[in-house]
Amino acid sequence: MRTVVVGAGEMGLAMAGHIQARGFDVAVFDVSDERMALARERGMPTGDYLQDMADDGGLFILAVATDAQVEEVCETLAGAAKTGTVIVVAATVRPETVRDLAGRLAGRGLRLVDAPVVYGATGAREGTLLSLCGGAEDDIDAVRPVLMSYSRDVVRVGPVGAGQVAKACNNLLHWIHCVGNFETLLIAKRYGLDGQRMREVLLDCPGTNGTLRRWDTTRFTWQEKDMDITMDMAQQLGLMLPLAGQVDQLVKTLSAADVKALLYGDEVNYLGRSVRPLQPAEGGLG
């Protein structure tokens, strides 16, 4: 059974590479000629049209960016793939998107596994992602060997859509920690203490978190999309999440460059204000 990875971005191409390294038959499709060329340079076959690859693939892993892209790929496969084909949605999308798609695809004889990943680009490069799966146990068991090529574990959370709920929960905690970590280290910075040294100290304290451990590699690429999904979910469920609402606003003001300045720079900007270390004469400890 050939696996086709749809989406040859940084994540998808790395995932395909691990699948290939484990000895599985894998091909790649992307709308970008440049990304397709990179896949071929790494010895992976590509196809010009996704529908033409449907006859060869029994497993499609979608590593695309948006709900609309997931829906477009699934619609293409629904009209071309063989009965029994499994579609794995490794992208981060709304739970309702994969749940609705699963019902529509089932009518065409296709199976869907909801399997977003955590641990980001670093996990993709190292093959240590965690796949959070929603779907039938038999379907997840069927794709587990391939998913384990790039995952530290493949965890079934519940039915289709549960993987996306788990990913949203992880994302919310991650972005909450990003804001909390920033404001915490800002206090240390203002007192004149070294931001990176304080981070290292806090890693051994009970208030630490996984985001702080990987703080200097957080890229602030998807916070707007992630928080939009979370807040949409809360609104649909009738939940009041005041902390999440504040984080939704605050985290969108941060960037990887801000974190770098906080950890290693002489001063940092936060909410439009430049913050510099106080000197001893001003009450600082530096």
Buried (B, 14 or more C-beta within 10 A) or exposed (E): BBBBBBBBBBBBBBBBBBBBEBEBBBBBBBEEEEBBEBBEEEEBBBBEEBEEBBEBBBBBBBBBBEBEBBBEBBEBBBEBBEEEBBBBBBBBBBBBBBBBBBEBBEEBEBBBBBBBBBBBBBBBBEBBBBBBBBBBEEBBEBBBEBBBBBBBEBBBBBBBBBBBBBBBBBBBBBBBBBBBBBEBBBEBBBBBBBBBEBBEEBEEEEEBBEBBEBBBEBEBEBBEBBBBBBBEBBEEEEEEBEEBBEBBEBBBBBBEEBBBBBBEBEEBBBEEEEBBBBEEEEEBEE
